[in-house]
Amino acid sequence: MDMDRPLDPDPQLLARLVAEVMELDPQGTDPERQCWRVVHRHQHGMLPSEYDIRETDEALYLTLLELLRSGQG
């Protein structure tokens, strides 16, 4: 296994996060922001505050965003 490559996220986790994004933004008007918010909540247990600078999992964020943009979510 290549230790430099992040593990692929669990499909069940991705499905849950996609559902959370859709709940926050049913019209899909701001997928970038909503994906970031959902990944932040997944990692830190709460939605980010306005000036929250805590790290988020970029690979998970990008995978989630790609799923939403491709219509696979």
HELIX and SHEET records of a PDB file:
HELIX    1   1 PRO A   11  LEU A   24  1                                  14    
HELIX    2   2 PRO A   31  HIS A   44  1                                  14    
HELIX    3   3 GLU A   58  SER A   70  1                                  13    
END                                                                             
